[in-house]
Amino acid sequence: MATTQRILDLAAAAPASHGEDLVLFLGEANELYQQGLQVLYREVAERLGGLATADLMFAAETAGMPCDASQDRDEVILLLALVQWEMTPAAMAYTEMAEDAARRGVCLIPKE
């Protein structure tokens, strides 16, 4: 998958990057992270579309993602997709990259 490889490439290049270059790498990796999550969300929604909301909530709870009655079906499916996505090499590399950047004072949230 091109998304995974690109995130891995960006994460590998990030430690040697500084300042604006690191912000650009982090921004691109963030966009790819979001795209990957959306693709997986659609796959999970299609795969679990026939389950009752109560069954989805039970699956989310079992996966370690607490949910409550105020969450709608789409939110619960998103939680299930997020659990699965966070275990992918791409998501783990992005998380490590973002945490390292934050330790160096770099983040995507503009400073006021």
C-alpha positions in Angstrom: 0.0 0.0 0.0 1.4 3.4 -1.1 0.0 5.2 2.0 1.8 2.9 4.4 5.1 3.1 2.6 5.0 6.9 2.3 4.2 7.3 6.1 7.1 4.9 6.8 9.4 6.9 4.6 8.4 10.2 6.2 8.8 8.7 9.7 12.3 7.5 8.8 13.3 10.9 7.4 11.8 12.9 10.3 14.5 12.3 13.0 17.1 14.1 10.7 14.7 16.9 9.9 14.2 20.2 11.7 12.0 23.2 11.6 9.8 23.8 8.6 10.9 20.5 6.9 9.7 18.6 9.9 6.4 20.4 9.9 6.0 19.6 6.2 6.8 15.9 6.8 4.4 15.8 9.8 1.6 17.5 7.8 1.9 15.1 4.9 2.0 12.1 7.3 -1.0 13.4 9.1 -3.0 13.7 5.8 -2.0 10.2 4.9 -2.9 8.9 8.4 -6.4 10.4 8.0 -6.8 9.0 4.5 -5.8 5.5 5.7 -8.3 5.7 8.6 -11.1 6.8 6.3 -10.4 3.9 3.9 -10.4 1.4 6.8 -13.6 3.0 8.2 -15.4 2.4 4.9 -14.2 -1.2 4.9 -15.3 -1.8 8.5 -18.6 -0.1 7.9 -19.3 -2.4 4.9 -18.2 -5.5 6.8 -20.2 -4.8 10.0 -23.1 -2.9 8.4 -25.5 -5.7 9.1 -24.9 -5.9 12.9 -27.2 -4.3 15.4 -25.9 -1.2 17.2 -25.9 -3.1 20.5 -23.6 -5.8 18.9 -21.3 -3.0 17.6 -21.1 -1.4 21.0 -20.3 -4.8 22.6 -17.5 -5.3 20.0 -16.1 -1.8 20.7 -16.2 -2.4 24.5 -14.5 -5.8 24.0 -11.8 -4.1 21.8 -11.1 -1.7 24.6 -12.9 1.3 23.2 -15.6 2.4 25.7 -18.7 3.7 24.2 -22.1 4.8 25.6 -25.7 5.0 24.5 -25.3 8.6 23.2 -23.0 7.5 20.4 -24.6 6.6 17.2 -23.9 3.7 14.9 -21.4 5.5 12.8 -19.4 6.7 15.8 -19.2 3.1 17.1 -18.1 1.8 13.7 -15.4 4.6 13.7 -14.2 3.5 17.1 -13.9 -0.1 15.8 -12.0 1.1 12.7 -9.7 3.3 14.9 -8.8 0.3 17.1 -7.9 -1.7 14.0 -6.1 1.3 12.3 -3.9 2.1 15.4 -2.4 -1.4 15.2 -1.1 -0.9 11.6 2.5 -0.1 10.9 1.5 3.2 9.2 -0.4 4.4 12.3 2.3 3.3 14.7 5.0 5.0 12.7 2.9 8.2 12.5 2.3 8.2 16.2 5.9 7.8 17.0 6.8 10.5 14.5 4.3 13.0 16.0 5.4 12.2 19.5 9.1 12.7 18.6 8.3 16.0 16.9 6.3 17.2 19.9 9.3 16.4 22.2 11.3 18.7 19.9 8.6 21.4 20.1 7.1 20.8 16.7 3.4 20.2 16.2 0.7 20.9 13.6 -1.3 23.1 15.9 -0.3 26.8 15.2 1.0 28.7 18.2 -0.9 31.7 19.2 
